[in-house]
């Protein structure tokens, strides 16, 4: 093989390796995650996080209902599942939490794939019963840090035995 051809083949191979390396670096996906610690009983649960595991007890709150009732036992970990759409900027929060519950945060699950862009999902507000009693919890669907009235409110009577 002539000297020119060997040089050309070597230059072509090096160029191909450089392009492949740059292409691999451009397609690297770096996951991002934000996690906040759970909030105190009297404030909003922490924003959604993929690090929060869902409990086995999940109570569905209807899309049109403005009241609900749940029964749990002292020590139970449970979630309230409410239709939500994170793409709107709205999220569910507990504006009042019974004294015998501890908030463990919130988790959002989008619509199953393939979903249309902007499709809604479910928000899970997660709690643990740390005592017994019967109290009403108020939930609000609003934009965080907004002064506007919530788009929707739900009252949940919690009975812990």
HELIX and SHEET records of a PDB file:
HELIX    1   1 UNK A    3  UNK A   26  1                                  24    
HELIX    2   2 UNK A   86  UNK A   88  5                                   3    
SHEET    1   A 4 UNK A  57  UNK A  61  0                                        
SHEET    2   A 4 UNK A  77  UNK A  84  1                                        
SHEET    3   A 4 UNK A 121  UNK A 129 -1                                        
SHEET    4   A 4 UNK A 101  UNK A 109 -1                                        
SHEET    1   B 4 UNK A  67  UNK A  72  0                                        
SHEET    2   B 4 UNK A 152  UNK A 160  1                                        
SHEET    3   B 4 UNK A 133  UNK A 143 -1                                        
SHEET    4   B 4 UNK A  90  UNK A  96 -1                                        
END                                                                             
